[in-house]
Amino acid sequence: METQNIWNTFNDELYFFILKKVKDKDATNDIFQNTFLKIHKNLSQLKNQDKVKAWVFQIARNEINNHYNSESIYVEKLEINKEIPTQIYDHVCCFDTFINDLPKIYKQVIELIYIKGLKQLKVAEELGISLANVKVRIKRAKEILKTKFSECCKYEFNKSGKLIGEPNCSVCKTY
């Protein structure tokens, strides 16, 4: 896989992933750029093409950590400015609200796996539940999220179950 293909496939998702973690557009742009520089530089080290997404997002996580470790002022800024104006994230739709509205048992699993990046087995161990239970919770959480995106934001789903279309959140502006 070439850097351009990775860019075409992951640039939007990666940008919003970083923005969600950092909550600062300038820092996000810097981290995003550094991430793609490292991807390009280290592409030859990617051993399994099937794991390219995990590899790309791990590089981004490392860059986010590097950002906070090298710039202690940003850590202080983040702790002080916990309230971020919601209009900055209007284009992201209702994602955070939908995650926060999940029942606790589903929200916990989704956050640990998709936001913190833990493996399902590790989550099972941490929560003291079976791996099968973790998988069921993920499935149920995704069903709830799909329903909310479909009903509220008027997204549609393609044959593989991925969101397609543009959000029409006039219905869910109350979120």
C-alpha positions as CSV (number, residue, x, y, z in Angstrom):
1,M,0.0,0.0,0.0
2,E,1.2,3.5,-0.8
3,T,1.0,6.6,1.3
4,Q,-1.5,8.1,-1.2
5,N,-3.8,5.2,-0.8
6,I,-3.6,5.5,3.0
7,W,-4.3,9.2,2.7
8,N,-7.3,8.6,0.5
9,T,-8.7,5.9,2.8
10,F,-8.1,7.4,6.3
11,N,-7.5,11.1,6.1
12,D,-10.9,12.3,7.3
13,E,-11.4,9.6,9.9
14,L,-7.8,10.2,11.2
15,Y,-8.2,14.0,11.4
16,F,-11.4,13.8,13.4
17,F,-9.9,11.1,15.7
18,I,-7.0,13.4,16.5
19,L,-9.3,16.5,16.8
20,K,-11.5,14.5,19.3
21,K,-8.5,13.7,21.4
22,V,-6.7,17.1,21.3
23,K,-9.6,19.5,20.9
24,D,-7.4,22.1,19.3
25,K,-7.4,22.7,15.5
26,D,-3.8,24.0,15.3
27,A,-2.4,21.1,17.4
28,T,-4.6,18.7,15.4
29,N,-3.1,20.0,12.2
30,D,0.4,19.6,13.5
31,I,-0.2,16.1,14.8
32,F,-2.0,15.1,11.6
33,Q,0.9,16.3,9.5
34,N,3.5,14.5,11.7
35,T,1.4,11.4,11.6
36,F,1.4,11.2,7.8
37,L,5.1,12.1,7.7
38,K,5.8,9.1,10.0
39,I,3.5,6.9,7.9
40,H,5.3,7.8,4.7
41,K,8.7,7.4,6.3
42,N,7.9,4.0,8.0
43,L,5.7,2.5,5.4
44,S,8.3,-0.2,4.6
45,Q,7.9,-1.4,8.2
46,L,4.3,-2.3,7.8
47,K,4.4,-6.1,7.8
48,N,0.7,-7.0,7.4
49,Q,-1.3,-4.9,4.9
50,D,-4.5,-6.1,6.5
51,K,-3.6,-4.2,9.7
52,V,-2.9,-0.9,8.0
53,K,-5.8,0.9,9.9
54,A,-4.6,-0.2,13.3
55,W,-1.0,0.7,12.3
56,V,-2.0,4.2,11.1
57,F,-4.1,4.9,14.2
58,Q,-1.3,3.7,16.5
59,I,1.1,6.2,14.9
60,A,-1.5,8.9,15.5
61,R,-1.9,7.9,19.2
62,N,1.9,8.0,19.5
63,E,2.0,11.5,17.9
64,I,-0.7,12.7,20.3
65,N,1.3,11.4,23.2
66,N,4.5,13.0,21.9
67,H,2.6,16.3,21.6
68,Y,1.5,16.2,25.2
69,N,4.9,15.0,26.5
70,S,6.9,17.6,24.7
71,E,4.6,20.5,25.3
72,S,3.5,20.6,28.9
73,I,1.7,23.9,28.3
74,Y,-0.8,22.1,26.2
75,V,-1.6,19.7,29.0
76,E,-2.3,22.7,31.3
77,K,-4.4,24.3,28.7
78,L,-6.4,21.1,28.2
79,E,-7.1,20.8,31.9
80,I,-8.2,24.5,32.2
81,N,-10.4,24.6,29.0
82,K,-12.6,21.5,29.5
83,E,-15.6,23.4,28.0
84,I,-15.2,23.6,24.3
85,P,-17.8,25.5,22.3
86,T,-20.0,23.0,20.6
87,Q,-20.3,25.0,17.4
88,I,-16.7,24.0,16.6
89,Y,-17.9,20.4,16.3
90,D,-21.2,20.9,14.5
91,H,-19.7,19.2,11.4
92,V,-19.0,16.1,13.4
93,C,-22.8,15.7,14.0
94,C,-24.1,14.0,17.2
95,F,-21.4,11.4,17.7
96,D,-20.3,12.4,21.2
97,T,-23.9,12.8,22.3
98,F,-24.8,9.4,21.0
99,I,-21.9,7.7,22.7
100,N,-22.7,9.5,26.0
101,D,-26.3,8.4,25.7
102,L,-25.5,4.8,25.5
103,P,-26.4,2.6,28.5
104,K,-23.3,2.5,30.8
105,I,-22.4,-1.2,30.0
106,Y,-22.2,-0.4,26.2
107,K,-20.6,3.0,26.6
108,Q,-17.8,1.6,28.7
109,V,-16.9,-1.1,26.2
110,I,-17.1,1.3,23.2
111,E,-14.9,3.9,24.9
112,L,-12.3,1.3,26.0
113,I,-12.0,-0.3,22.6
114,Y,-12.6,2.4,20.1
115,I,-11.4,5.5,21.9
116,K,-8.7,4.2,24.2
117,G,-7.7,1.5,21.7
118,L,-7.7,-1.5,24.0
119,K,-8.0,-5.0,22.6
120,Q,-11.3,-6.8,23.3
121,L,-9.6,-9.5,25.4
122,K,-8.0,-6.8,27.6
123,V,-11.4,-5.1,28.0
124,A,-12.9,-8.4,29.0
125,E,-10.2,-8.9,31.7
126,E,-10.5,-5.3,32.9
127,L,-14.3,-5.4,33.3
128,G,-14.3,-9.0,34.6
129,I,-16.6,-10.3,31.9
130,S,-16.2,-12.9,29.1
131,L,-14.9,-12.1,25.6
132,A,-18.2,-13.2,24.2
133,N,-20.0,-10.7,26.5
134,V,-17.7,-7.9,25.2
135,K,-18.5,-8.8,21.6
136,V,-22.2,-8.8,22.4
137,R,-22.0,-5.4,24.0
138,I,-20.1,-4.0,21.0
139,K,-22.7,-5.4,18.7
140,R,-25.6,-4.0,20.7
141,A,-23.9,-0.6,21.1
142,K,-23.3,-0.4,17.3
143,E,-27.0,-1.2,16.7
144,I,-28.1,1.6,19.0
145,L,-25.7,4.0,17.3
146,K,-26.8,3.0,13.8
147,T,-30.4,3.5,14.7
148,K,-29.6,7.0,16.2
149,F,-27.6,8.1,13.2
150,S,-30.3,6.8,10.8
151,E,-33.2,8.4,12.7
152,C,-31.6,11.6,13.8
153,C,-29.1,12.5,11.3
154,K,-30.7,10.8,8.3
155,Y,-27.5,9.0,7.3
156,E,-27.9,5.8,5.2
157,F,-25.9,2.6,5.3
158,N,-24.2,0.9,2.4
159,K,-24.1,-2.9,1.9
160,S,-21.2,-3.3,4.3
161,G,-23.0,-1.3,7.0
162,K,-21.0,1.8,6.8
163,L,-22.5,5.3,7.1
164,I,-22.9,7.1,3.9
165,G,-24.4,10.5,2.9
166,E,-24.4,13.9,4.4
167,P,-25.8,14.6,7.9
168,N,-29.2,16.3,8.1
169,C,-29.3,17.1,11.8
170,S,-32.2,19.6,11.8
171,V,-34.1,17.0,13.7
172,C,-31.5,16.5,16.4
173,K,-30.4,20.0,17.1
174,T,-31.7,19.4,20.6
175,Y,-28.7,17.1,21.2
